[in-house]
């Protein structure tokens, strides 16, 4: 990421109005311990140029989360999940913000939605890690644990159940004389 950061900084020096480069540099600054205020400035400039590009709005929400502006992050990620409910990463980011806000049940629900929208293997691992942290946090504070990610198995209705299987004993009994 550090090499990407240097490349984006060079690209901004050449074209300071490139919204995609501004957004990507903002994200990389956030992930490499860079100046979060500068990252937010870059991301907001990109947002002005591409107001409906949800990845820019995601970057802004991510910066809010890293800066500890949790309610701002929750608001940004809520807008994203409403706008693009099929994007697993947006649900994961929303879940992180909700969890940091102390809203474990809604965070758990967002993790469930993220898993339903076919996350990458890497994102799937992050979602499961977050759910484990939420369960640990809820048991550490004697709160009720969140609802499970997957619904409980239900009994199959009798008319849909497969017929019972009958097994003959083995070895077979010797023939009667």
ABEGO torsion letter per residue (X at the ends): XAAAAAAAAAAAAABAABAAAAAAAAAAAAAAGBBAAAAAAAAAAAAAABAABAAAAAAAAAAAAAAGBAAAAAAAAAAAAAABAABAAAAAAAAAAAAAAGBAAAAAAAAAAAAAAGBBAAAAAAAAAAAAAAAAAAAAAGBBBBBBABBBBBBBBAAABBBBBBBBBOBBBBBBX
